[in-house]
Amino acid sequence: MDPNDMKEALQRAQEMQAKLGELQAELARRRYEASAGGGMVTATVSGAFRVLSIEIEPVLIEHKDRDMIQDLSAAAVNAALTKAQESVAQEMARFQSGMLAGLPNLPGMPGMPGGDA
């Protein structure tokens, strides 16, 4: 590989790493919400897959049905996490395809443009 090509590839890799960091930070700030039990329990999670809040309708607490509260809470959290995971996966796939499209041919790199299969 030509030294100029190597320098260009290294610079491109550094740019990609910076853009990936920006994307990850943006995704972490996003919020995803889902509910269970007809809206009796609502969970909100971040794009970093952290539970931000769980809201429980007062009527559910008044009935003192601990098992139902636990089940609905788990269902709402899992649904919100699934939304977040799907969204993050789509954004990462879009990022990867956009970045790979701009790479120069890299001989000998399987799966890369110009690489060996």
C-alpha positions as CSV (number, residue, x, y, z in Angstrom):
1,M,0.0,0.0,0.0
2,D,1.3,3.4,-0.9
3,P,2.3,5.5,2.1
4,N,-0.1,8.3,1.1
5,D,-2.9,5.8,0.9
6,M,-2.0,4.5,4.3
7,K,-2.0,8.0,5.7
8,E,-5.4,8.7,4.1
9,A,-6.8,5.4,5.5
10,L,-5.6,6.2,9.0
11,Q,-7.1,9.7,8.8
12,R,-10.4,8.3,7.6
13,A,-10.4,5.8,10.4
14,Q,-9.9,8.6,13.0
15,E,-12.8,10.5,11.4
16,M,-15.0,7.4,11.6
17,Q,-14.1,6.9,15.2
18,A,-15.0,10.5,16.1
19,K,-18.3,10.2,14.2
20,L,-19.1,6.9,15.9
21,G,-18.5,8.6,19.3
22,E,-20.9,11.4,18.4
23,L,-23.5,8.9,17.2
24,Q,-23.2,6.9,20.4
25,A,-23.6,10.0,22.5
26,E,-26.7,11.1,20.5
27,L,-28.2,7.6,20.8
28,A,-27.6,7.6,24.6
29,R,-29.6,10.8,24.9
30,R,-32.7,9.4,23.1
31,R,-35.6,8.2,25.1
32,Y,-37.9,5.2,24.3
33,E,-41.2,4.5,26.0
34,A,-43.5,1.5,26.2
35,S,-46.4,0.5,28.4
36,A,-48.0,-2.7,29.5
37,G,-51.4,-3.6,30.9
38,G,-53.3,-1.1,28.7
39,G,-51.1,1.7,29.9
40,M,-51.2,0.8,33.6
41,V,-47.4,0.7,33.7
42,T,-45.1,2.8,31.5
43,A,-41.4,2.5,31.3
44,T,-38.9,4.9,29.7
45,V,-35.4,3.9,28.8
46,S,-32.4,5.6,27.2
47,G,-30.5,4.7,24.0
48,A,-27.8,3.6,26.4
49,F,-30.2,0.9,27.7
50,R,-30.7,2.4,31.1
51,V,-34.1,2.5,32.8
52,L,-35.0,6.2,33.3
53,S,-38.4,5.9,34.8
54,I,-41.3,3.6,35.6
55,E,-44.8,5.1,36.0
56,I,-47.5,3.0,37.7
57,E,-51.2,4.0,37.6
58,P,-52.4,4.6,41.2
59,V,-55.4,2.2,40.7
60,L,-52.9,-0.6,40.3
61,I,-51.2,0.2,43.6
62,E,-54.6,0.6,45.3
63,H,-55.4,-3.0,44.4
64,K,-52.2,-4.1,46.1
65,D,-51.6,-6.8,43.5
66,R,-47.8,-7.1,43.9
67,D,-47.4,-9.9,41.3
68,M,-49.3,-7.9,38.7
69,I,-47.3,-4.8,39.3
70,Q,-44.1,-6.8,39.0
71,D,-45.2,-8.5,35.8
72,L,-46.4,-5.4,34.2
73,S,-43.3,-3.5,35.2
74,A,-41.0,-6.2,33.7
75,A,-43.2,-6.2,30.5
76,A,-43.1,-2.4,30.1
77,V,-39.3,-2.3,30.7
78,N,-38.6,-5.1,28.2
79,A,-40.8,-3.5,25.6
80,A,-39.0,-0.2,25.9
81,L,-35.6,-1.9,25.8
82,T,-36.6,-3.7,22.7
83,K,-37.6,-0.4,21.0
84,A,-34.3,1.1,22.0
85,Q,-32.3,-1.9,20.8
86,E,-34.0,-1.9,17.4
87,S,-33.6,1.8,16.9
88,V,-29.9,1.7,18.0
89,A,-29.2,-1.3,15.7
90,Q,-30.8,0.5,12.7
91,E,-28.8,3.7,13.3
92,M,-25.5,1.7,13.7
93,A,-26.2,-0.3,10.5
94,R,-26.9,3.0,8.7
95,F,-23.7,4.4,10.1
96,Q,-21.6,1.4,9.1
97,S,-22.9,1.2,5.6
98,G,-22.3,4.9,5.1
99,M,-18.8,4.7,6.4
100,L,-17.8,1.6,4.4
101,A,-19.1,3.2,1.2
102,G,-16.5,5.9,1.6
103,L,-13.5,3.7,2.3
104,P,-10.7,3.3,-0.3
105,N,-10.0,-0.2,-1.6
106,L,-8.1,-2.1,1.0
107,P,-6.5,-5.1,-0.6
108,G,-6.2,-8.2,1.7
109,M,-9.0,-7.0,4.1
110,P,-11.8,-9.6,3.9
111,G,-15.3,-8.0,3.8
112,M,-13.9,-4.6,3.0
113,P,-14.2,-2.8,-0.4
114,G,-11.5,-4.2,-2.6
115,G,-10.6,-6.8,0.0
116,D,-10.3,-10.5,-0.5
117,A,-13.5,-12.5,0.2
